[in-house]
Amino acid sequence: MTEPAVRVVLADDQPLVRAGLRVLMADTADIEVVGEAGTGTEAVRLARDVRPDVVVMDIRMPGMDGIEATRLITADGGATRVLVLTTFDDDDYVYGALRAGASGFLVKDMALEDILAAIHVVAAGDGLIAPSVTRRLIEEFAARPEPTPSVRRTAGGITDRECEVLTLVGRGLSNAEIAAELVITVATVKAHVARLFTKLDSRDRVQLVIIAYELGLVEPPR
């Protein structure tokens, strides 16, 4: 049985960028562009009207920017995910987008194949950050001496086992690898991860990784 195409909205204030992405995606049978937006306000409206699987979101747009649009879309409670695709990988944009609820952050100079693959990853409920950004993200959290009180309070309701799972998620392990590490079933790992999503108010594994670093559960690579 053929999987349904991933339904995508393109949000970018440059018509040529949207046109280029649309043409390239037209050659991909498993991705369907169902709308285009030139502003953050239009992106939010389209996300609510057509309920796409993924919004491919630029950061800098007139009026409402991509970060605020991401916050409104992800706060809507629907299944739509946001994949930020921007020319600017400034740290403030990265952290702002991820904290707003984006499931991924890519830069426009990445290969098309990687962008298309990222759309599928995000649509499937996982998260992805461009390799060029990941190291800086880790270093920024590693530089923080202590987790903030608000983060401690947020994590106060998780069990010891959930804390173990969160630590391994933060280290980048898959569900199967976590199951092997803790000698439990993959189904049990999935249940723990699902509870972490709820307790920590996270949409995907990217946000769980951020929380693991903020809590000091994961040592940065040397």
VOBA-1610 file (N, C-alpha, C; in pm, whole numbers, padded with zeros to 5 digits, always signed):
BEGIN
Met+00085-00119+00000Met+00000+00000+00000Met+00089+00124+00000Thr+00062+00217-00090Thr+00142+00338-00102Thr+00109+00436+00010Glu+00214+00489+00074Glu+00194+00589+00178Glu+00144+00720+00117Pro+00053+00790+00186Pro+00006+00918+00133Pro+00120+01020+00130Ala+00113+01112+00036Ala+00216+01215+00024Ala+00214+01306+00145Val+00332+01355+00183Val+00343+01453+00290Val+00293+01587+00237Arg+00196+01646+00303Arg+00136+01772+00260Arg+00213+01888+00321Val+00262+01978+00235Val+00356+02082+00278Val+00304+02221+00241Val+00322+02315+00331Val+00304+02457+00303Val+00441+02523+00302Leu+00469+02604+00199Leu+00595+02676+00188Leu+00575+02820+00235Ala+00650+02863+00336Ala+00637+02999+00389Ala+00771+03071+00374Asp+00777+03164+00280Asp+00899+03239+00253Asp+00859+03369+00184Asp+00922+03480+00222Asp+00881+03607+00162Asp+00938+03630+00024Gln+01024+03540-00024Gln+01081+03553-00158Gln+01009+03458-00255Pro+00930+03512-00347Pro+00855+03428-00440Pro+00943+03332-00520Leu+01065+03377-00555Leu+01153+03289-00632Leu+01197+03168-00552Val+01218+03186-00423Val+01255+03073-00337Val+01140+02974-00331Arg+01019+03026-00309Arg+00902+02937-00304Arg+00884+02865-00436Ala+00900+02938-00546Ala+00881+02877-00679Ala+00985+02766-00702Gly+01110+02794-00662Gly+01214+02694-00681Gly+01186+02567-00600Leu+01147+02585-00475Leu+01116+02468-00392Leu+00995+02393-00446Arg+00894+02468-00490Arg+00773+02404-00543Arg+00804+02320-00666Val+00886+02373-00758Val+00921+02299-00879Val+00999+02173-00844Leu+01093+02186-00752Leu+01174+02071-00715Leu+01090+01964-00646Met+00997+02007-00562Met+00912+01911-00491Met+00808+01850-00583Ala+00776+01917-00694Ala+00680+01861-00790Ala+00731+01732-00851Asp+00862+01715-00853Asp+00921+01593-00907Asp+00931+01483-00803Thr+00882+01510-00683Thr+00887+01412-00574Thr+00747+01361-00546Ala+00724+01235-00575Ala+00589+01180-00568Ala+00532+01178-00426Asp+00619+01173-00325Asp+00570+01158-00189Asp+00565+01289-00111Ile+00575+01402-00181Ile+00558+01533-00119Ile+00464+01616-00206Glu+00364+01678-00143Glu+00267+01761-00217Glu+00261+01900-00154Val+00288+02002-00233Val+00277+02140-00186Val+00130+02181-00192Val+00073+02212-00076Val-00071+02243-00069Val-00097+02390-00041Gly+00009+02471-00032Gly-00011+02613-00010Gly+00120+02688+00000Glu+00112+02819-00022Glu+00230+02906-00012Glu+00194+03031+00065Ala+00290+03080+00142Ala+00269+03201+00221Ala+00391+03291+00209Gly+00366+03423+00200Gly+00475+03518+00190Gly+00501+03593+00319Thr+00417+03568+00421Thr+00435+03632+00552Thr+00404+03530+00660Gly+00446+03563+00783Gly+00414+03475+00895Gly+00265+03466+00919Thr+00196+03577+00903Thr+00050+03579+00923Thr-00019+03485+00825Glu+00024+03490+00699Glu-00034+03400+00598Glu-00002+03255+00631Ala+00117+03228+00682Ala+00155+03090+00716Ala+00066+03034+00826Val+00038+03117+00927Val-00050+03072+01036Val-00190+03045+00983Arg-00241+03135+00899Arg-00376+03116+00844Arg-00383+02990+00760Leu-00283+02969+00673Leu-00283+02850+00589Leu-00273+02722+00672Ala-00190+02726+00774Ala-00175+02608+00859Ala-00308+02570+00922Arg-00385+02670+00960Arg-00516+02642+01022Arg-00620+02601+00919Asp-00610+02656+00797Asp-00710+02628+00694Asp-00691+02492+00627Val-00564+02460+00591Val-00542+02338+00512Val-00480+02224+00592Arg-00438+02252+00717Arg-00385+02147+00805Arg-00277+02064+00737Pro-00167+02125+00693Pro-00060+02048+00630Pro+00012+01961+00732Asp+00088+01866+00684Asp+00173+01786+00773Asp+00292+01868+00819Val+00349+01947+00729Val+00470+02025+00758Val+00458+02165+00697Val+00499+02265+00774Val+00520+02399+00719Val+00671+02421+00710Val+00720+02445+00589Val+00861+02479+00570Val+00870+02631+00584Met+00932+02675+00693Met+00920+02814+00739Met+01051+02890+00732Asp+01047+03007+00666Asp+01160+03100+00672Asp+01151+03179+00802Ile+01264+03239+00844Ile+01264+03318+00967Ile+01227+03464+00940Arg+01301+03528+00851Arg+01281+03671+00826Arg+01171+03693+00723Met+01058+03741+00771Met+00947+03775+00682Met+00883+03903+00732Pro+00819+03980+00645Pro+00759+04107+00688Pro+00645+04084+00786Gly+00631+04181+00878Gly+00525+04167+00978Gly+00563+04060+01080Met+00480+03961+01094Met+00507+03850+01185Met+00621+03765+01129Asp+00726+03743+01208Asp+00838+03663+01159Asp+00810+03513+01175Gly+00903+03433+01127Gly+00882+03288+01128Gly+00881+03227+01266Ile+00950+03289+01361Ile+00951+03234+01497Ile+00815+03250+01564Glu+00757+03369+01552Glu+00624+03390+01611Glu+00520+03305+01538Ala+00532+03294+01406Ala+00439+03209+01331Ala+00451+03064+01376Thr+00573+03019+01399Thr+00595+02882+01448Thr+00528+02862+01584Arg+00543+02961+01672Arg+00483+02951+01805Arg+00331+02938+01796Leu+00270+03016+01710Leu+00124+03011+01697Leu+00077+02881+01634Ile+00151+02833+01535Ile+00112+02709+01468Ile+00123+02590+01562Thr+00233+02582+01636Thr+00253+02466+01724Thr+00165+02474+01848Ala+00124+02596+01886Ala+00036+02610+02002Ala-00108+02577+01969Asp-00136+02558+01841Asp-00272+02534+01796Asp-00325+02397+01840Gly-00233+02308+01877Gly-00275+02176+01923Gly-00294+02074+01813Gly-00271+02114+01687Gly-00286+02020+01577Gly-00160+01939+01551Ala-00164+01863+01444Ala-00052+01774+01412Ala+00052+01838+01321Thr+00028+01962+01278Thr+00120+02027+01185Thr+00255+02051+01251Arg+00362+02013+01182Arg+00499+02035+01230Arg+00562+02149+01151Val+00661+02213+01211Val+00730+02323+01145Val+00877+02286+01126Leu+00923+02301+01002Leu+01064+02283+00968Leu+01117+02418+00922Val+01205+02477+01001Val+01262+02607+00965Val+01370+02587+00860Leu+01360+02663+00753Leu+01459+02658+00644Leu+01497+02802+00614Thr+01618+02841+00650Thr+01655+02982+00643Thr+01799+03001+00598Thr+01828+03118+00550Thr+01965+03154+00513Thr+02048+03184+00637Phe+01981+03223+00744Phe+02049+03273+00863Phe+02050+03168+00974Asp+02170+03123+01015Asp+02177+03025+01123Asp+02231+03089+01251Asp+02196+03217+01271Asp+02231+03288+01392Asp+02176+03213+01514Asp+02256+03211+01623Asp+02217+03135+01741Asp+02080+03176+01795Asp+02052+03306+01797Asp+01922+03352+01848Asp+01807+03294+01767Tyr+01826+03283+01637Tyr+01723+03224+01552Tyr+01706+03075+01582Val+01819+03006+01598Val+01812+02862+01626Val+01735+02836+01754Tyr+01780+02899+01865Tyr+01715+02874+01993Tyr+01571+02924+01994Gly+01550+03039+01933Gly+01414+03093+01928Gly+01319+03003+01854Ala+01363+02950+01739Ala+01278+02862+01659Ala+01248+02732+01731Leu+01349+02671+01792Leu+01328+02544+01861Leu+01241+02562+01984Arg+01262+02670+02057Arg+01178+02694+02175Arg+01035+02730+02135Ala+01018+02785+02017Ala+00883+02817+01969Ala+00808+02691+01926Gly+00879+02579+01915Gly+00813+02453+01880Gly+00852+02393+01748Ala+00951+02453+01678Ala+00995+02395+01550Ala+01053+02256+01573Ser+01024+02167+01481Ser+01076+02031+01489Ser+01208+02013+01417Gly+01252+02116+01347Gly+01379+02107+01276Gly+01428+02244+01235Phe+01559+02253+01211Phe+01620+02379+01170Phe+01725+02349+01065Leu+01703+02396+00942Leu+01796+02372+00832Leu+01837+02505+00770Val+01951+02503+00702Val+01994+02622+00628Val+01979+02594+00478Lys+01957+02702+00402Lys+01920+02686+00262Lys+02032+02636+00172Asp+02156+02635+00221Asp+02263+02584+00136Asp+02279+02432+00146Met+02190+02367+00219Met+02194+02220+00225Met+02147+02161+00093Ala+02190+02038+00066Ala+02150+01970-00057Ala+01999+01947-00057Leu+01938+01954-00175Leu+01794+01933-00186Leu+01753+01798-00128Glu+01832+01695-00153Glu+01799+01562-00102Glu+01788+01563+00051Asp+01876+01641+00115Asp+01873+01649+00262Asp+01749+01724+00309Ile+01710+01828+00236Ile+01591+01903+00272Ile+01466+01815+00258Leu+01458+01742+00148Leu+01343+01653+00127Leu+01339+01544+00234Ala+01455+01490+00267Ala+01460+01386+00371Ala+01416+01444+00505Ala+01456+01569+00533Ala+01418+01632+00659Ala+01267+01652+00669Ile+01203+01684+00558Ile+01058+01699+00558Ile+00991+01569+00601His+01041+01457+00551His+00985+01327+00589His+01012+01296+00736Val+01132+01329+00783Val+01168+01304+00923Val+01074+01382+01015Val+01053+01509+00984Val+00968+01594+01067Val+00822+01549+01058Ala+00777+01513+00938Ala+00638+01466+00922Ala+00612+01340+01002Ala+00715+01259+01019Ala+00701+01133+01094Ala+00700+01155+01245Gly+00720+01281+01287Gly+00714+01311+01429Gly+00848+01320+01497Asp+00955+01311+01422Asp+01088+01322+01480Asp+01141+01462+01456Gly+01266+01487+01493Gly+01324+01619+01477Gly+01461+01612+01414Leu+01505+01724+01361Leu+01633+01726+01290Leu+01691+01866+01289Ile+01822+01876+01316Ile+01892+02004+01313Ile+02010+01992+01218Ala+02033+02095+01139Ala+02145+02095+01045Ala+02276+02068+01119Pro+02362+01982+01065Pro+02489+01950+01131Pro+02572+02074+01164Ser+02567+02175+01078Ser+02647+02296+01102Ser+02600+02372+01224Val+02477+02345+01268Val+02419+02416+01382Val+02433+02335+01510Thr+02438+02203+01500Thr+02431+02116+01616Thr+02543+02142+01715Arg+02667+02154+01668Arg+02780+02176+01758Arg+02761+02303+01841Arg+02718+02413+01778Arg+02700+02537+01852Arg+02588+02524+01954Leu+02484+02451+01918Leu+02372+02430+02010Leu+02421+02358+02135Ile+02500+02254+02115Ile+02554+02177+02227Ile+02646+02263+02313Glu+02735+02337+02248Glu+02831+02418+02322Glu+02762+02526+02405Glu+02653+02583+02350Glu+02583+02688+02423Glu+02523+02633+02551Phe+02462+02515+02544Phe+02403+02457+02664Phe+02511+02409+02761Ala+02622+02358+02707Ala+02731+02311+02792Ala+02792+02426+02873Ala+02783+02548+02820Ala+02842+02663+02886Ala+02759+02710+03005Arg+02639+02660+03017Arg+02554+02701+03129Arg+02592+02621+03253Pro+02631+02686+03364Pro+02677+02612+03482Pro+02567+02532+03551Glu+02448+02583+03554Glu+02338+02517+03625Glu+02210+02530+03546Pro+02124+02426+03548Pro+01991+02443+03489Pro+01913+02547+03567Thr+01827+02617+03497Thr+01748+02722+03562Thr+01643+02661+03654Pro+01598+02736+03757Pro+01495+02683+03846Pro+01370+02638+03772Ser+01331+02713+03667Ser+01210+02675+03593Ser+01227+02540+03526Val+01348+02511+03476Val+01373+02381+03413Val+01368+02271+03518Arg+01426+02298+03637Arg+01421+02198+03743Arg+01277+02166+03781Arg+01195+02270+03794Arg+01054+02248+03829Arg+00983+02168+03721Thr+01014+02201+03593Thr+00950+02131+03482Thr+00980+01982+03487Ala+01105+01948+03521Ala+01147+01808+03520Ala+01116+01737+03651Gly+01061+01808+03747Gly+01039+01749+03879Gly+00942+01633+03880Gly+00855+01625+03779Gly+00754+01521+03781Gly+00792+01392+03710Ile+00914+01383+03657Ile+00951+01261+03585Ile+01013+01159+03680Thr+00993+01032+03649Thr+01045+00925+03732Thr+01194+00901+03704Asp+01256+00819+03789Asp+01397+00787+03768Asp+01418+00719+03633Arg+01329+00628+03598Arg+01342+00558+03470Arg+01325+00656+03354Glu+01228+00746+03364Glu+01208+00845+03259Glu+01330+00936+03247Cys+01395+00965+03359Cys+01517+01045+03357Cys+01628+00970+03283Glu+01637+00838+03304Glu+01735+00757+03232Glu+01709+00761+03081Val+01581+00748+03045Val+01544+00751+02903Val+01575+00888+02845Leu+01542+00995+02919Leu+01570+01130+02871Leu+01719+01150+02849Thr+01802+01098+02938Thr+01947+01110+02923Thr+01994+01043+02795Leu+01941+00925+02766Leu+01983+00852+02647Leu+01930+00917+02519Val+01810+00974+02527Val+01759+01051+02413Val+01852+01170+02388Gly+01895+01235+02495Gly+01987+01347+02482Gly+02119+01308+02421Arg+02160+01184+02440Arg+02284+01134+02380Arg+02266+01093+02235Gly+02141+01102+02186Gly+02115+01073+02045Gly+02082+00929+02015Leu+02052+00848+02116Leu+02022+00707+02092Leu+01881+00690+02037Ser+01863+00592+01952Ser+01731+00558+01899Ser+01655+00478+02004Asn+01525+00455+01980Asn+01446+00375+02073Asn+01503+00234+02090Ala+01547+00174+01979Ala+01604+00039+01986Ala+01733+00038+02068Glu+01815+00140+02051Glu+01941+00148+02125Glu+01915+00172+02274Ile+01814+00254+02305Ile+01778+00278+02445Ile+01728+00148+02509Ala+01646+00073+02434Ala+01594-00054+02485Ala+01708-00150+02519Ala+01808-00156+02430Ala+01922-00245+02455Ala+02003-00198+02575Glu+02020-00067+02589Glu+02099-00010+02699Glu+02033-00036+02834Leu+01901-00024+02840Leu+01829-00038+02966Leu+01769-00178+02986Val+01787-00264+02887Val+01734-00403+02892Val+01582-00400+02913Ile+01515-00325+02829Ile+01369-00322+02829Ile+01324-00332+02683Thr+01194-00344+02661Thr+01144-00356+02524Thr+01136-00221+02455Val+01136-00224+02322Val+01120-00100+02246Val+00985-00036+02276Ala+00882-00120+02292Ala+00749-00067+02324Ala+00750+00010+02456Thr+00826-00041+02553Thr+00836+00028+02682Thr+00908+00162+02665Val+01013+00162+02584Val+01084+00288+02557Val+00989+00389+02495Lys+00913+00346+02395Lys+00819+00436+02329Lys+00719+00494+02430Ala+00675+00410+02525Ala+00581+00457+02626Ala+00646+00563+02715His+00772+00539+02754His+00844+00638+02836His+00862+00770+02760Val+00900+00760+02633Val+00921+00880+02552Val+00789+00957+02538Ala+00680+00885+02516Ala+00550+00950+02504Ala+00514+01024+02633Arg+00544+00964+02748Arg+00516+01032+02875Arg+00607+01154+02894Leu+00731+01144+02847Leu+00821+01258+02855Leu+00769+01374+02770Phe+00716+01341+02651Phe+00657+01445+02567Phe+00549+01520+02644Thr+00464+01444+02714Thr+00352+01504+02786Thr+00400+01583+02908Lys+00485+01520+02990Lys+00528+01583+03115Lys+00616+01706+03092Leu+00697+01701+02986Leu+00790+01811+02959Leu+00738+01905+02852Asp+00613+01882+02809Asp+00549+01969+02711Asp+00634+01983+02585Ser+00679+01868+02533Ser+00766+01865+02415Ser+00693+01798+02300Arg+00718+01849+02179Arg+00653+01793+02061Arg+00733+01681+01998Asp+00864+01680+02019Asp+00948+01582+01950Asp+01080+01565+02022Arg+01168+01480+01965Arg+01293+01445+02030Arg+01391+01563+02033Val+01383+01653+01937Val+01472+01769+01940Val+01453+01846+02070Gln+01329+01870+02107Gln+01304+01945+02230Gln+01344+01865+02354Leu+01331+01733+02349Leu+01378+01651+02460Leu+01530+01661+02474Val+01600+01664+02362Val+01746+01679+02365Val+01784+01811+02431Ile+01715+01918+02393Ile+01742+02049+02453Ile+01724+02044+02604Ile+01615+01983+02650Ile+01588+01975+02793Ile+01696+01892+02863Ala+01740+01783+02799Ala+01845+01699+02859Ala+01973+01779+02880Tyr+02007+01865+02784Tyr+02125+01950+02800Tyr+02102+02058+02905Glu+01983+02116+02905Glu+01955+02220+03004Glu+01962+02166+03146Leu+01925+02040+03164Leu+01928+01977+03296Leu+02066+01925+03333Gly+02159+01930+03240Gly+02292+01877+03268Gly+02299+01726+03268Leu+02201+01661+03204Leu+02199+01515+03202Leu+02298+01458+03101Val+02337+01539+03003Val+02423+01492+02895Val+02553+01572+02894Glu+02664+01502+02889Glu+02793+01567+02880Glu+02819+01605+02735Pro+02862+01727+02709Pro+02895+01766+02571Pro+03016+01691+02520Pro+03023+01665+02390Pro+03140+01598+02335Pro+03262+01686+02348Arg+03378+01623+02376Arg+03504+01698+02392Arg+03576+01709+02259
//
